[in-house]
Amino acid sequence: MRVHVVSDVHGRADALARAGDGADALICLGDLILFIDYDDHAQGIFPDLFGAENASAFIALRTAKRFDEARAMSARLWARLGGDPREHIERNVRAQYETLFAAMPAPAYLTYGNVDVPALWADYLRPGLEVLDGQVTEIGGLRFGFVGGGLKTPYRTPYELGDEEYAAKVEAVGEVDVLCCHIPPALPELLYDVVARRFERGSEATLEAIRRTQPRYALFGHVHNPLHRRTRIGRTECVNVGHFRGLGVPYVLEW
């Protein structure tokens, strides 16, 4: 059995269309949408609406953790644009989802990233695409559990959950052979982004579940340039499957 795994697609429909080549199935761990690209400030919904120069200024404020100033800047830009900001965002998010879901290979098993908008996904699903969040499915004789979204942060991305709500999804998955999450377990070496020079949030609940149930694999994304892409927790191989927007190739899981 051969399964390809991707995470943090962030608009790479071209590579996504090829991500299932040679595989029996594709797993996508979320973050389909590209709102703003920290590497190329001209790419994403924000610069499409407000220009690359404003995107650069906004990124600089967020990188410096000047979140109040970043939100104030964003509010000024939205006010100039006119209309309801939510309508502008949804229109652009839907345009990306239409392209990305059309490119998605089948069969595919998907869960949400913290940048995704779960309420919109049902409009773009088709036969062969299955969304799981706090749920388990069997693939090739192994039990795969899926936990989508992220934990609350000052960045206020669309699908961030409180610790208790997130932990309840981890608990609902229970014992599996492969645990698939968008965010990593809370180990510092898996959470530090060496390019952004900051720690992302990981899940203590996921870490505890791995220690207790010892799945064969724990797969995740979210941290684009991690200090360590893999580590072991007991018998569990913990793997960051890679920043798909940057790499353009999936992680391969075979058994």
Number of C-alpha atoms within 10 A of each C-alpha: 11 15 21 22 28 30 32 28 25 23 21 21 21 14 18 26 16 15 25 24 14 10 17 16 21 26 26 29 29 26 28 28 25 21 22 21 18 15 11 12 20 19 18 23 21 21 19 15 16 16 15 18 12 18 24 18 14 21 18 14 16 16 15 9 13 14 16 12 13 19 15 11 16 16 13 10 15 17 12 9 13 9 10 10 13 10 10 15 15 13 11 20 20 17 12 22 22 15 15 22 19 15 17 23 21 17 16 20 21 23 25 26 30 25 22 25 20 16 7 13 15 9 11 14 16 12 8 12 17 15 18 17 19 20 18 20 15 12 14 12 10 13 16 23 26 29 30 30 27 26 20 17 12 10 12 12 18 15 18 20 17 11 14 11 11 22 19 13 19 27 15 15 20 16 19 22 18 23 27 29 31 27 29 27 23 17 14 16 14 27 26 21 19 14 11 15 12 13 16 20 21 22 21 16 19 23 17 15 20 26 14 12 15 20 23 17 21 29 26 30 30 29 28 23 20 25 17 15 18 15 15 11 14 13 13 19 17 23 20 26 26 26 21 26 23 14 12 17 19 24 18 13 13 9 8
